[in-house]
Amino acid sequence: MAGLCWMAVTLGLLLSVGNSSADFQRPSNRQLQLIVDEVWDWYRPSYTDSMGGSRYPMFSVAVRIPYNNNKKEYDISQVTDSADDSPAKVKNSILRCEVYKSTRVVAATVLKWRNVVEQCPNGEVQWSIVLKKWKRKAKMTWAELETECPEVECTTDHAEYRVLQNFDTLNNQNKNDFLLFYVLASPCVDKCTAQAHRFNILTSITQIKNWRNYAFVFTDVFQPRDDEDSVVPEKELLGALERLGSSIGLENIYRCTAYSCSRCSVKDKEGMVNPFCYKDKAQAGPSHNLPSASASASSQSGQGKTAPKNNNMNKNAGVSTNVAGSSGGVGGQGDSGGGKGQCRRRMGKKGK
């Protein structure tokens, strides 16, 4: 009799676990698009430059989204409505060029010299190698660095790289949450997905596999901004996604735009990359490369809270830049070299 009771208890536990697993399904493409819309509306940073123009720096956000048992879906409002991780708190932090870190959200903008002088002039220089090399002060702001060390030239720490370097605050939490790793533009070719580059993300991105359900999502197809005549060929963009797919599975990579959210894998064709994920003209139409602000009003919130509408949508489809001005254009992170604040003395004229 005791044996039968034990079998009944064991069977009940197995069924319970099975039902729990069935509940935590990856969001549908439509649900994922709504979640990305919320991320865009709540977390997209912007600031006013010295000329009075609006600037939109490249950014990346990793967020643990809890499951709502009543709605039977992942509910990002449980994050955005939280005082601990309020969107204003997150945006203010990353606009100071800091990495925002909590148990639910890690976010950052690109750290690019000299854009930091405009974005966060009073923020502390985070590149220790700069302070050690020039030995001016133990601490220095970006504005002070420009004034006191005008000969300095530095490269770039990409947004997704910065997020992944601070990813441990998200670990050892509820693995039943949905882990969304969002970056405005697809990872670059020469650095983020370059196997030989010591600052690539191909190993560190595998941290998202600690969750049962996860997705790597981007909106723009990467193109550098520094040189308007330099366009990354589609073949190289394809290769970047293939390498990223080798790390986390191509089926876990998505491109979400205003009109659709599509996997970068092709059904029943293993290893094939969806052209929508590396061809900028795969979907035509004004502002196709930006998430829609209108969709978010009916998305996950459900508590009467409406996300701020973004009225500065890019009208130039397919433009991917490091920091966009008021005329539009968002995405890629410009200089793809360096990392960890690599700098050098400028020799001769600027730009040489």
Residue pairs with C-beta under 8 A, 6 or more apart in sequence:
20 176
21 212
23 67
23 69
23 72
24 67
24 176
24 178
24 212
24 213
25 213
26 178
26 213
26 215
27 35
27 73
27 74
27 178
27 213
27 215
29 254
29 260
29 261
29 262
29 263
30 261
31 73
31 74
32 215
32 217
32 254
32 256
32 261
33 256
33 260
33 261
33 291
33 295
34 295
34 296
34 298
34 299
34 300
35 65
35 74
35 76
35 180
35 299
35 300
36 180
36 182
36 217
36 219
36 256
36 261
36 291
37 291
37 292
37 293
37 295
37 296
37 299
37 307
38 76
38 77
38 80
38 296
38 299
38 300
38 301
38 307
39 61
39 63
39 76
39 180
39 182
39 291
40 219
40 290
40 291
40 293
40 296
40 310
41 291
41 293
41 296
41 307
41 308
41 309
41 310
42 80
42 87
42 90
42 307
42 308
43 59
43 61
43 87
43 90
43 91
43 107
44 56
44 59
44 91
44 310
45 56
45 57
45 59
45 91
45 94
45 95
45 109
46 54
46 55
46 56
46 57
46 312
47 54
47 55
47 57
47 95
47 118
47 119
48 54
48 55
49 55
49 118
49 325
50 118
53 325
53 326
54 312
54 325
54 326
55 118
55 119
55 323
55 324
55 325
56 312
56 323
56 324
56 330
57 109
57 110
57 115
57 119
57 159
57 322
57 323
58 109
58 110
58 158
58 159
58 183
58 184
58 185
58 322
58 323
58 330
58 331
58 332
58 333
59 94
59 107
59 108
59 109
59 110
59 159
59 183
59 184
60 107
60 108
60 159
60 160
60 162
60 163
60 181
60 182
60 183
60 184
61 90
61 105
61 106
61 107
61 163
61 180
61 181
61 182
61 183
62 105
62 106
62 107
62 163
62 164
62 167
62 170
62 179
62 180
62 181
62 182
62 208
63 76
63 79
63 104
63 105
63 106
63 179
63 180
63 182
64 79
64 103
64 104
64 105
64 170
64 173
64 174
64 177
64 178
64 179
64 211
65 74
65 75
65 76
65 78
65 79
65 177
65 178
65 179
65 180
66 74
66 75
66 78
66 79
66 174
66 177
67 73
67 74
67 75
67 176
67 177
67 178
68 74
68 75
68 78
71 302
73 300
74 177
74 178
74 300
75 300
75 302
76 299
76 300
76 301
77 300
77 301
77 302
77 303
77 305
79 85
79 104
79 105
80 86
80 87
80 301
80 305
80 307
81 301
81 303
81 305
82 104
84 102
84 104
85 102
85 104
85 105
89 100
90 100
90 105
90 107
93 99
93 100
93 107
94 100
94 107
94 108
94 109
95 109
95 119
95 120
96 120
96 122
96 123
97 109
97 111
97 116
97 119
97 120
97 123
97 126
97 142
98 108
98 123
99 106
99 107
99 108
99 162
99 163
99 165
99 166
100 106
100 107
100 108
101 166
101 169
102 169
103 169
103 170
103 173
104 170
104 173
106 163
106 166
106 167
106 169
106 170
107 163
108 159
108 162
108 163
108 166
109 119
109 159
110 156
110 157
110 158
110 159
110 162
110 322
110 323
110 333
110 334
111 126
111 156
111 157
111 162
111 341
112 155
112 156
112 157
112 322
112 323
112 333
112 334
112 335
113 152
113 153
113 154
113 155
113 156
113 343
114 146
115 322
115 323
116 123
116 142
117 142
117 143
117 145
117 146
119 323
120 142
121 141
121 142
121 143
122 141
122 142
122 143
123 141
123 142
124 139
124 140
124 141
125 131
125 139
125 140
125 141
125 142
125 144
125 145
126 341
127 154
127 340
127 341
127 342
127 343
128 341
129 340
129 341
129 342
129 343
130 140
130 145
130 149
130 152
130 154
130 341
130 343
131 137
131 138
131 139
131 140
133 343
134 149
134 152
136 148
136 149
137 144
140 148
145 152
150 346
151 345
151 346
152 343
152 344
152 345
152 346
153 343
153 344
153 345
153 346
154 338
154 341
154 342
154 343
155 335
155 337
155 338
155 339
155 341
155 342
155 343
156 322
156 333
156 334
156 335
156 336
156 337
156 338
156 339
157 339
157 340
157 341
158 188
158 191
158 192
158 333
158 336
158 339
159 183
159 184
159 333
160 181
160 183
160 187
160 192
160 201
160 205
161 192
161 199
161 201
161 204
161 339
163 181
164 201
164 204
164 205
164 207
165 204
167 204
167 207
170 179
171 207
171 210
175 210
175 211
175 212
176 212
177 211
178 211
178 213
178 214
178 215
179 208
179 210
179 211
179 213
179 214
179 215
180 214
180 215
180 217
181 205
181 208
181 214
181 215
181 216
181 217
182 217
182 218
183 216
183 217
183 218
184 218
184 219
184 220
184 330
184 331
185 218
185 219
185 220
185 221
185 222
185 320
185 330
185 331
185 332
185 333
186 218
186 220
186 221
186 222
186 237
186 240
186 241
186 255
186 277
186 278
187 193
187 201
187 218
187 222
187 240
187 244
188 222
188 224
188 232
188 240
188 332
188 333
188 336
189 222
189 232
189 236
189 237
189 239
189 240
189 336
190 197
190 336
190 337
191 197
191 199
191 200
191 336
191 337
191 339
192 200
192 201
192 240
192 336
193 200
193 201
193 202
193 239
193 240
193 241
193 243
193 244
194 200
195 202
195 243
197 339
198 339
199 338
199 339
199 340
201 244
202 243
202 244
202 246
202 247
203 247
205 216
205 244
205 247
205 248
206 247
206 248
208 214
208 216
208 248
208 252
209 248
214 248
214 252
215 252
215 253
215 254
216 244
216 248
216 252
216 253
216 254
217 253
217 254
217 255
217 256
217 261
218 254
218 255
218 256
219 255
219 256
219 257
219 289
219 290
219 291
219 330
219 331
220 289
220 318
220 320
220 330
220 331
220 332
221 237
221 255
221 277
221 278
221 279
221 280
221 289
221 318
221 320
221 331
222 232
222 237
222 240
222 320
222 331
222 332
222 333
223 231
223 232
223 280
223 318
223 319
223 320
223 321
223 331
223 332
224 230
224 232
224 320
224 322
224 332
224 334
224 335
224 336
225 320
225 321
225 322
225 323
225 329
225 332
225 334
226 322
226 334
226 335
234 278
234 279
237 278
238 273
238 278
240 278
241 250
241 253
241 264
241 273
241 277
241 278
242 250
242 271
242 273
244 250
244 253
245 253
245 264
245 265
245 271
245 273
249 265
250 263
250 264
250 265
250 271
250 273
251 263
251 264
251 265
253 263
253 264
253 265
253 277
254 261
254 262
254 263
254 264
255 261
255 262
255 264
255 274
255 276
255 277
256 262
256 291
257 283
257 288
257 289
257 290
257 291
258 287
258 288
258 289
258 290
258 291
258 292
259 283
259 285
259 288
259 292
260 276
260 283
262 274
262 276
262 277
263 274
264 273
264 274
264 276
264 277
265 272
265 273
265 274
266 272
266 273
266 274
275 282
276 282
276 283
280 289
280 317
280 318
280 320
281 318
284 317
285 317
286 315
286 317
287 313
287 314
287 315
287 317
288 317
288 318
289 314
289 317
289 318
289 319
289 320
289 330
289 331
290 310
290 313
290 314
290 330
293 307
293 309
293 310
293 311
293 313
294 309
296 306
296 307
297 306
297 307
301 307
312 326
312 328
313 328
314 324
314 328
314 329
314 330
315 328
316 327
316 328
316 329
319 328
319 329
319 330
319 331
320 329
320 330
320 331
320 332
321 329
321 330
321 331
321 332
321 334
322 332
322 333
322 334
322 335
323 334
324 330
324 331
346 352
